[in-house]
Amino acid sequence: MTDLTKAAGAAEAGDGSAGDQGAAGWLRRPAGLGGRLRRGAIVFPFAVLFITLSIASGPFLTKVNLLDILDQQASTLIIAAAGTLVLVAGGIDLSVGATYALAGVTAAHLALSEPPLVAIAAGIGVGLVVGAVNGVIATFFRINSLIATLAMSFVVSGLASLVTSGNLIIDYSRPSFGDLARWSFLGVYTSTWTMVVAVVALGVVLSRTTAGRYMYAAGSNAEAARLAGVRVQQVRLLTFVVSGGAAALGGVIDTSRVLSAQASNGQTTLTFTVLAGIVVGGTSILGGDGAIWRTVVGVLFIALIGNGSDLLGLNPLYDQIALGVILLLAVGADAWSRLRGSA
């Protein structure tokens, strides 16, 4: 029996889920009604919320407010887009918040004495190293990625505290470092332009390249993919490296925006928001299914809830309740669709 035949048989024994844009054909099954509904489900509530806020709040549907939302969510969108690759390939990265903070304080510290490009490159380089370590631990040492990246988040947080010595790093004397995020082109900040380029590039990789198809295959049925010749470990390692680099880029962008950084820079909140945006967007927490565009809609949906709450003067505590309920519904919908598909 050939490897491909074995892979096909293993795929049939697995869950058979696949991504939107081309998981390997021998891992694909026709999506059931539940799967189709889950994949496009975020679009309807997003549209309803957008229309509701447009009617209920005059300042909402203005160029200034909408560009502010994109600018504020630029880092989150970059990190979530890369995190989608990790989940699609069957992993999870809980260290993105800590990596974000470490990259930010590293860049801020170096920006005090080095040229901006050196500081930016060093910050992103730190994230790539953290991502590579995550990938090696989770793949070659076969430690569950949730545990591996959670443990790594504590290590990275400690390193960030060592860099800052517990203090706030201020770069007000280095305004050129702020050009990465605050320079304007066609009325749009470079942070937003950077986000657009990064998200589109990651979307193309996932949906239009062989590497993207291998990610879907690795997350859908790792054993079937391995039997068919896919280097599952290397594919997953690549996704962790990309995730670490994206988290670092997000940290450097936000540090550039405010010209300051500290070790405890909302790490837990960022990690939760990123994961919530990915899952709410319809990417399966179990791997093998997801799309960058849905993650973008999911993150922006969460952002609209917060923005609308501020504009309407609602109690921000309700935001947390709403996000928790939405996340539970998203995970429940994923589980339901898989059960329906296996019936």
C-alpha positions as CSV (number, residue, x, y, z in Angstrom):
1,M,0.0,0.0,0.0
2,T,1.4,3.4,-1.0
3,D,1.9,6.3,1.5
4,L,-0.9,8.3,-0.2
5,T,-3.3,5.4,0.1
6,K,-2.5,5.0,3.7
7,A,-3.0,8.7,4.2
8,A,-6.4,8.6,2.6
9,G,-7.4,5.8,4.9
10,A,-6.2,7.7,7.9
11,A,-8.0,10.8,6.9
12,E,-11.2,8.9,6.6
13,A,-10.7,7.7,10.2
14,G,-10.1,11.2,11.4
15,D,-12.5,14.1,11.7
16,G,-12.1,15.1,8.0
17,S,-12.4,18.8,8.6
18,A,-10.5,21.2,6.3
19,G,-10.0,24.8,5.7
20,D,-11.8,27.3,3.5
21,Q,-9.1,27.6,0.8
22,G,-7.6,24.3,-0.1
23,A,-6.6,21.8,2.5
24,A,-5.2,18.8,0.7
25,G,-7.8,17.1,-1.3
26,W,-7.2,13.7,0.4
27,L,-8.1,15.4,3.7
28,R,-11.2,17.2,2.5
29,R,-14.8,16.2,3.1
30,P,-17.8,18.2,1.9
31,A,-18.7,20.7,4.6
32,G,-22.0,20.0,6.3
33,L,-24.6,22.6,7.1
34,G,-23.1,23.2,10.5
35,G,-19.7,23.8,9.1
36,R,-20.9,26.2,6.5
37,L,-22.9,28.2,9.1
38,R,-20.0,28.4,11.4
39,R,-17.6,29.5,8.8
40,G,-19.7,32.4,7.7
41,A,-21.6,33.0,11.0
42,I,-19.5,36.0,12.1
43,V,-20.5,38.1,9.1
44,F,-24.1,38.5,10.1
45,P,-23.6,39.6,13.7
46,F,-20.8,41.9,12.6
47,A,-23.1,43.5,10.0
48,V,-25.9,43.9,12.5
49,L,-23.7,45.4,15.1
50,F,-22.1,47.8,12.6
51,I,-25.5,49.0,11.4
52,T,-26.9,49.3,14.9
53,L,-24.0,51.5,16.0
54,S,-24.2,53.6,12.9
55,I,-27.8,54.4,13.8
56,A,-27.4,54.7,17.6
57,S,-24.2,56.8,17.6
58,G,-23.6,59.8,15.4
59,P,-19.7,59.8,15.8
60,F,-19.4,56.1,15.1
61,L,-19.8,56.2,11.3
62,T,-17.1,58.8,10.7
63,K,-13.8,58.6,9.0
64,V,-11.9,59.6,12.2
65,N,-13.6,57.0,14.4
66,L,-13.3,54.1,11.9
67,L,-9.6,54.9,11.2
68,D,-9.0,55.1,15.0
69,I,-10.5,51.6,15.4
70,L,-8.2,50.2,12.7
71,D,-5.1,52.0,14.2
72,Q,-5.9,50.8,17.7
73,Q,-6.4,47.2,16.5
74,A,-3.5,47.1,14.1
75,S,-1.2,45.1,16.5
76,T,-4.1,42.8,17.5
77,L,-5.0,42.1,13.9
78,I,-1.4,41.2,13.0
79,I,-1.0,38.9,16.0
80,A,-4.4,37.3,15.5
81,A,-3.7,36.7,11.8
82,A,-0.5,34.9,12.6
83,G,-2.2,33.0,15.5
84,T,-4.7,31.7,13.0
85,L,-1.9,29.8,11.3
86,V,-0.9,28.2,14.5
87,L,-4.5,27.1,15.3
88,V,-5.1,25.9,11.8
89,A,-1.9,23.7,12.0
90,G,-3.2,22.2,15.2
91,G,-1.3,24.3,17.9
92,I,-2.0,27.2,20.1
93,D,0.2,30.1,21.2
94,L,-0.5,31.6,24.6
95,S,2.8,33.5,24.8
96,V,1.9,36.2,22.3
97,G,1.1,38.7,25.1
98,A,4.4,38.2,26.8
99,T,6.3,38.3,23.5
100,Y,4.5,41.5,22.6
101,A,5.8,43.1,25.8
102,L,9.3,41.8,25.6
103,A,9.7,43.0,22.0
104,G,8.3,46.4,23.0
105,V,10.7,46.9,25.9
106,T,13.6,45.6,23.9
107,A,13.0,48.0,21.1
108,A,12.3,50.9,23.5
109,H,15.5,50.2,25.4
110,L,17.7,50.1,22.3
111,A,15.9,53.1,20.8
112,L,17.4,55.3,23.5
113,S,20.9,54.7,22.1
114,E,20.7,53.1,18.7
115,P,19.1,54.1,15.4
116,P,15.4,53.3,15.1
117,L,15.9,50.6,12.5
118,V,18.3,48.7,14.8
119,A,15.8,48.9,17.7
120,I,12.9,47.7,15.5
121,A,14.9,44.9,14.0
122,A,16.1,43.7,17.4
123,G,12.5,43.8,18.8
124,I,11.2,41.7,16.0
125,G,14.2,39.4,16.2
126,V,13.5,38.7,19.8
127,G,10.0,37.6,18.8
128,L,11.3,35.3,16.1
129,V,13.6,33.6,18.7
130,V,10.7,33.1,21.2
131,G,8.6,31.7,18.4
132,A,11.3,29.3,17.4
133,V,11.8,28.1,20.9
134,N,8.0,27.6,21.3
135,G,8.0,25.6,18.1
136,V,10.9,23.4,19.0
137,I,9.4,22.6,22.5
138,A,5.9,22.0,21.2
139,T,6.9,19.9,18.1
140,F,10.3,18.1,18.5
141,F,9.9,17.7,22.3
142,R,6.3,16.8,21.8
143,I,5.0,19.0,24.8
144,N,1.4,20.1,24.4
145,S,1.6,23.6,22.8
146,L,-0.9,25.0,25.3
147,I,1.4,24.1,28.3
148,A,4.6,24.9,26.4
149,T,3.6,28.4,25.4
150,L,1.9,29.1,28.7
151,A,5.2,28.2,30.5
152,M,7.1,30.2,28.0
153,S,4.9,33.2,28.7
154,F,6.2,33.3,32.3
155,V,9.8,33.0,31.1
156,V,9.4,35.8,28.6
157,S,7.6,38.0,31.1
158,G,10.5,37.6,33.5
159,L,12.9,38.5,30.8
160,A,10.9,41.7,30.0
161,S,11.0,42.7,33.6
162,L,14.8,42.2,33.7
163,V,15.1,44.5,30.6
164,T,13.2,47.3,32.3
165,S,14.2,46.6,35.9
166,G,10.5,47.1,36.7
167,N,10.5,50.6,35.3
168,L,8.7,52.4,32.5
169,I,11.0,53.1,29.5
170,I,10.3,56.5,27.9
171,D,11.5,57.4,24.4
172,Y,10.1,60.9,24.1
173,S,13.6,62.1,23.3
174,R,13.6,59.8,20.2
175,P,10.6,61.0,18.1
176,S,12.1,59.3,15.0
177,F,11.4,56.0,16.6
178,G,7.7,56.9,16.5
179,D,7.6,57.1,12.7
180,L,7.0,53.3,12.5
181,A,3.5,53.8,13.8
182,R,2.7,57.6,13.6
183,W,3.8,58.7,10.2
184,S,0.8,59.4,8.0
185,F,0.3,58.4,4.4
186,L,-2.9,59.4,2.6
187,G,-4.4,60.3,5.9
188,V,-3.8,56.8,7.3
189,Y,-1.1,56.0,9.9
190,T,1.7,53.7,9.0
191,S,0.7,51.3,11.8
192,T,-2.5,50.6,9.8
193,W,-0.7,50.3,6.5
194,T,1.7,47.8,8.2
195,M,-1.2,45.8,9.5
196,V,-2.9,45.7,6.0
197,V,0.3,44.4,4.4
198,A,1.0,41.8,7.1
199,V,-2.6,40.5,7.2
200,V,-2.9,40.3,3.4
201,A,0.5,38.5,3.2
202,L,-0.5,36.0,5.8
203,G,-3.9,35.5,4.2
204,V,-2.2,34.7,0.9
205,V,0.2,32.2,2.5
206,L,-2.6,30.4,4.2
207,S,-5.1,30.3,1.4
208,R,-2.9,30.2,-1.8
209,T,0.4,28.5,-1.1
210,T,1.6,24.9,-0.6
211,A,2.7,25.9,2.9
212,G,-0.9,26.9,3.7
213,R,-2.3,23.7,2.4
214,Y,0.2,21.8,4.6
215,M,-1.0,23.8,7.6
216,Y,-4.5,22.7,7.0
217,A,-3.4,19.1,6.5
218,A,-1.3,19.1,9.7
219,G,-4.2,20.4,11.8
220,S,-6.9,18.3,10.2
221,N,-5.2,14.9,10.5
222,A,-1.5,15.0,11.4
223,E,-1.0,11.3,10.9
224,A,-2.5,11.3,7.5
225,A,-0.5,14.3,6.5
226,R,2.7,12.6,7.8
227,L,2.0,9.4,5.8
228,A,1.5,11.5,2.7
229,G,4.9,13.1,3.1
230,V,4.0,16.4,4.8
231,R,6.7,17.5,7.3
232,V,4.2,18.2,10.0
233,Q,6.7,19.1,12.7
234,Q,8.5,21.6,10.4
235,V,5.1,23.1,9.3
236,R,4.0,23.6,12.9
237,L,7.4,25.1,13.8
238,L,7.1,27.6,11.0
239,T,3.7,28.7,12.4
240,F,5.1,29.3,15.8
241,V,8.0,31.3,14.4
242,V,5.6,33.5,12.4
243,S,3.4,33.9,15.5
244,G,6.4,35.1,17.6
245,G,7.5,37.5,14.9
246,A,4.0,38.9,14.5
247,A,3.6,39.4,18.3
248,A,6.9,41.2,18.3
249,L,6.0,43.4,15.4
250,G,2.8,44.3,17.2
251,G,4.7,45.1,20.4
252,V,7.2,47.3,18.5
253,I,4.3,49.1,16.7
254,D,2.5,50.0,19.9
255,T,5.7,51.1,21.6
256,S,6.5,53.3,18.6
257,R,3.0,54.8,18.8
258,V,3.3,55.9,22.5
259,L,7.1,56.2,22.7
260,S,7.1,54.2,25.9
261,A,7.0,50.6,27.1
262,Q,6.8,48.5,30.2
263,A,7.0,44.8,31.0
264,S,3.5,44.4,32.3
265,N,1.8,45.8,29.2
266,G,-1.6,44.1,29.2
267,Q,-0.2,40.7,28.3
268,T,-3.1,38.6,29.5
269,T,-5.7,40.9,28.1
270,L,-4.0,40.9,24.7
271,T,-3.6,37.1,24.6
272,F,-7.3,36.6,25.5
273,T,-8.4,39.2,22.9
274,V,-6.3,37.6,20.2
275,L,-7.6,34.1,20.9
276,A,-11.2,35.3,21.2
277,G,-11.0,37.1,17.9
278,I,-9.6,34.0,16.1
279,V,-12.2,31.6,17.6
280,V,-15.1,34.1,17.3
281,G,-14.1,34.4,13.6
282,G,-14.8,30.7,13.1
283,T,-11.3,29.1,13.3
284,S,-11.5,25.8,15.0
285,I,-9.8,25.5,18.3
286,L,-9.0,21.8,17.3
287,G,-7.2,22.8,14.1
288,G,-7.6,22.1,10.4
289,D,-10.1,24.8,9.7
290,G,-9.9,28.6,9.6
291,A,-9.3,31.7,7.4
292,I,-7.5,35.0,7.9
293,W,-10.4,37.1,6.7
294,R,-12.7,35.5,9.3
295,T,-10.2,36.3,12.0
296,V,-10.1,39.9,10.9
297,V,-13.9,40.1,11.1
298,G,-13.8,38.4,14.5
299,V,-11.2,40.9,15.9
300,L,-13.1,43.9,14.5
301,F,-16.4,42.5,15.9
302,I,-14.8,42.5,19.4
303,A,-13.4,46.0,18.8
304,L,-16.8,47.3,17.7
305,I,-18.3,46.1,21.0
306,G,-15.8,48.1,23.0
307,N,-16.0,51.2,20.7
308,G,-19.8,51.2,20.7
309,S,-19.8,50.8,24.5
310,D,-17.6,53.9,24.9
311,L,-19.6,56.0,22.4
312,L,-22.9,55.0,24.0
313,G,-21.6,55.4,27.6
314,L,-22.4,51.9,28.6
315,N,-20.8,50.1,31.6
316,P,-17.5,48.5,30.3
317,L,-18.1,45.5,32.6
318,Y,-20.9,44.4,30.2
319,D,-18.2,44.2,27.5
320,Q,-16.5,41.4,29.4
321,I,-19.7,39.5,29.9
322,A,-20.6,39.9,26.3
323,L,-17.2,38.6,25.1
324,G,-17.4,35.6,27.4
325,V,-20.8,34.7,26.1
326,I,-19.7,35.2,22.5
327,L,-16.6,33.0,23.0
328,L,-18.6,30.2,24.5
329,L,-21.1,30.3,21.6
330,A,-18.3,30.3,19.1
331,V,-16.6,27.2,20.7
332,G,-20.0,25.5,21.1
333,A,-20.8,26.1,17.4
334,D,-17.5,24.6,16.5
335,A,-18.1,21.5,18.6
336,W,-21.7,21.2,17.3
337,S,-20.6,21.4,13.7
338,R,-18.0,18.7,14.2
339,L,-20.4,16.4,15.9
340,R,-22.9,16.9,13.0
341,G,-20.1,16.3,10.5
342,S,-19.1,13.0,12.1
343,A,-22.7,11.8,12.5
